[in-house]
C-alpha cells in the first residue's frame, strides 16, 4: 500500500527566504507526482505535475524535483512571499491501467512572515 | 474554460439525518469525477470515482454512496449520518490520468 509522508508538518520562514518542502513515498512504481496548494477552507490548486519519466518541473518561483528510485520529491520555493502562506500537498498516482487514485500526504503548512 | 461547483459550501447536520452533496462541472464532456474527504489530522482520502454515467467505484467501505445521474453531475449521499462523517468533502475532475482539478469543497459538521 502506497504511503506518502511530508516533512516538516509546519514551517515558518521570513519573507524573502528560499525554502524546500519534502515528500517521500514508499512505492516507487508511480505514474506521476503532483504538488498542490490549499488555502484555509478552500479546495486544492494544482501547482506542478511531474511524470515518472521526468526529473523536475518549473513554474515561476516554484521548482519540483522527482527521484523515483529513492521515493522522494522536493518543492523548492524561491524568494518566498506572504502570499505563499498555505498548506502544500504532495500526491502520487500509481501505475497501471485504470489507476485513478491519488495518494496524498498530510501536507506541510507554510507560513511566510512579512 | 472549465469550472467545477460544489454545494452547499457548509452544512451542519444531526446524527442519523440524510445527506446529499452535489458537484457539477462545466465546460467539458465525459470527465472522470472524484469525491475526496479531508478529515482533521488526516490526508485526503479518495471515496469514490466515476469514469462515466452510472459507473461508480468505491475505494473504501463506508456509510456513504455516490451517484452520477448526468455526465457532469456527481452526488454524494448518505441515508444516516455518523459523527465520523464530519469533514471537508472535495469533488474533483480530470480528463486524463494527469492533473485533477478540485472544487471549493463542502464543510460538513455532524452533531
Interface residues (C-beta under 8 A of the other chain):
Chain A: X4 X31 X32 X34 X36 X41 X42 X43 X44 X45 X46 X49 X89 X91 X93 X99 X100 X101 X102 X104 X105 X106 X107
Chain B: X32 X34 X41 X42 X43 X44 X45 X46 X49 X51 X57 X59 X88 X90 X92 X97 X98 X99 X100 X101 X102 X103 X104 X105 X107
